[in-house]
């Protein structure tokens, strides 16, 4: 699906009877740049967002296709699953950190007490 976004923007500006000077003022650019926008077949997302606000029209809808909708819903489910797994892993990590801290305290206490005595060869007999 090929969209000439500049033509769509120009059409909407014409519908609202907004000239290039006024549109330029609304999106904080020059009249010459607006003419350039009208010629574009693609556009930066931030600029498209500003144009959408200025012309009170969601130009992003031209890029919303059934193919993308499939990814969107699947991604949403996957994100929920990943968030749950992430929370579970964070919880497990907290437990491991707590256990590690306890082991470090135990090791420090053992070091202060002289450590665990190692069995000598004579103790084994």
C-alpha positions as CSV (number, residue, x, y, z in Angstrom):
1,X,0.0,0.0,0.0
2,X,1.6,3.2,-1.2
3,X,0.5,6.5,0.4
4,X,1.5,9.9,-0.9
5,X,1.1,11.6,2.5
6,X,1.9,15.1,1.1
7,X,-1.2,14.9,-1.2
8,X,-3.4,13.8,1.8
9,X,-2.1,16.7,3.9
10,X,-2.7,19.2,1.0
11,X,-6.2,17.9,0.5
12,X,-7.1,18.3,4.2
13,X,-5.6,21.8,4.3
14,X,-7.7,22.7,1.3
15,X,-10.8,21.3,2.9
16,X,-10.2,23.5,5.9
17,X,-9.3,26.4,3.7
18,X,-5.9,26.7,5.5
19,X,-3.2,28.2,3.3
20,X,0.5,27.4,3.3
21,X,1.3,30.4,5.4
22,X,-1.2,29.5,8.1
23,X,-0.2,25.9,8.1
24,X,3.4,26.9,8.4
25,X,2.6,29.0,11.4
26,X,0.6,26.2,13.0
27,X,3.5,23.7,12.7
28,X,6.2,26.3,13.3
29,X,7.8,26.2,9.8
30,X,8.0,28.3,6.7
31,X,5.5,28.5,3.8
32,X,8.2,27.1,1.5
33,X,8.6,24.1,3.8
34,X,4.9,23.5,3.7
35,X,5.1,23.3,-0.1
36,X,7.9,20.8,0.3
37,X,5.6,18.7,2.7
38,X,2.9,18.6,0.0
39,X,5.4,17.1,-2.4
40,X,6.5,14.3,0.0
41,X,5.5,10.7,-0.4
42,X,6.8,10.0,3.2
43,X,7.2,12.1,6.3
44,X,8.8,12.0,9.7
45,X,6.5,10.7,12.4
46,X,7.0,13.8,14.7
47,X,6.2,16.1,11.8
48,X,3.2,14.1,10.8
49,X,2.0,14.3,14.5
50,X,2.3,18.1,14.4
51,X,0.5,18.3,11.0
52,X,-2.2,16.0,12.4
53,X,-2.8,18.3,15.4
54,X,-2.8,21.4,13.2
55,X,-5.2,20.0,10.7
56,X,-7.3,18.2,13.3
57,X,-7.0,14.9,11.4
58,X,-5.3,11.6,12.1
59,X,-3.0,11.1,9.1
60,X,-1.5,8.0,10.8
61,X,-4.7,6.1,9.8
62,X,-3.5,5.9,6.3
63,X,-0.8,3.5,7.6
64,X,-3.1,1.4,9.7
65,X,-3.6,-1.8,7.8
66,X,-5.1,-5.2,8.6
67,X,-1.6,-6.7,8.5
68,X,-0.5,-4.2,11.2
69,X,-3.6,-4.9,13.3
70,X,-2.6,-8.6,13.5
71,X,0.8,-7.6,14.8
72,X,-0.7,-5.1,17.2
73,X,-3.1,-7.6,18.9
74,X,-0.5,-10.3,19.0
75,X,2.1,-7.9,20.4
76,X,-0.3,-6.8,23.1
77,X,-0.8,-10.4,24.3
78,X,2.9,-11.0,24.1
79,X,3.7,-7.9,26.0
80,X,1.3,-9.0,28.8
81,X,3.0,-12.4,28.9
82,X,6.4,-10.7,29.0
83,X,5.3,-8.3,31.8
84,X,4.1,-11.2,33.9
85,X,7.3,-13.2,33.3
86,X,9.3,-10.1,34.1
87,X,7.5,-9.6,37.4
88,X,8.0,-13.3,38.3
89,X,11.7,-13.0,37.5
90,X,12.0,-9.8,39.6
91,X,10.4,-11.6,42.5
92,X,12.8,-14.6,42.1
93,X,15.8,-12.2,41.9
94,X,14.8,-10.6,45.1
95,X,14.7,-14.0,46.8
96,X,18.1,-14.9,45.4
97,X,19.5,-11.5,46.5
98,X,18.2,-12.1,50.1
99,X,19.7,-15.5,50.2
100,X,23.0,-14.2,48.9
101,X,23.0,-11.5,51.6
102,X,22.4,-14.1,54.3
103,X,25.2,-16.3,52.9
104,X,27.6,-13.4,52.9
105,X,26.7,-12.6,56.6
106,X,27.2,-16.3,57.5
107,X,30.6,-16.3,55.7
108,X,31.7,-13.1,57.6
109,X,30.7,-14.7,60.9
110,X,32.6,-17.9,60.0
111,X,35.6,-15.9,59.0
112,X,35.5,-14.0,62.4
113,X,35.3,-17.3,64.3
114,X,38.3,-18.7,62.4
115,X,36.4,-20.5,59.7
116,X,35.4,-24.1,59.7
117,X,38.2,-26.4,60.8
118,X,39.5,-28.5,58.0
119,X,39.8,-32.2,58.8
120,X,43.3,-33.4,58.9
121,X,44.5,-36.8,57.6
122,X,44.8,-37.9,61.2
123,X,41.1,-37.0,62.0
124,X,40.0,-39.4,59.2
125,X,41.8,-42.4,60.8
